[in-house]
Amino acid sequence: MILYNNSMYNVKCTHLRGAGQPEYVPNVRQATLYPVTRKAYRSWHEIHTLTFFLANIQNVIFMPEQLLILAGSGIVLLLGSMHLYYTFFTNKLDARSAGTMERMQGDHPVLTRRTTMWKAWVGFNASHSIGAIFFGLINILLAIRHFDYFRTAPDLYVLDIAALAFYLFLAKRYWFRIPLTGVLIALLCFAASGVLVFCSGIPVD
């Protein structure tokens, strides 16, 4: 005999393994027993789960300016996550020439001899990735939970757009097409969101 406990609906059901015996789903609130088959109970559970999900998701409505922030932040988060993965788990950021890597591993920056150019290269890539990940995550959380901050504090838009503009400069000057395209799209998303927020005329409490 197996006891199944579903805490979401406060329901316990006892499955009887006897041949030909029905399974029962006791309703704790009504204290009555309903003979159902395993397939019927699964369908009952799925219907109640879907009903619970729809009842809650209908209250979640994102405005266009929120969606733009989420889109731009998601792009930066994705780029940062990929960069971090490439840094530690692939060779995509290694030099194609083995001699170049050996020289980086054996040489030191002018600043200090306590590290090598190779270690500095890995560390700079990792810290750059974490910065992009943090940028994406913090803006996603703000857009979902505290979007009014963007309305009441235009400085958030200024800082975000300034950071993305600097990333765009770096991508154009030092990087390549994929991050350049991603950062440009993210910058346009934040700029469009700011235009919608401050040109909508919606009063702020």
Salt bridges, closest charged atoms under 4 A:
GLU23 OE1 - HIS15 ND1 2.99
GLU23 OE2 - ARG38 NH2 3.24
GLU65 OE2 - ARG151 NH2 2.92
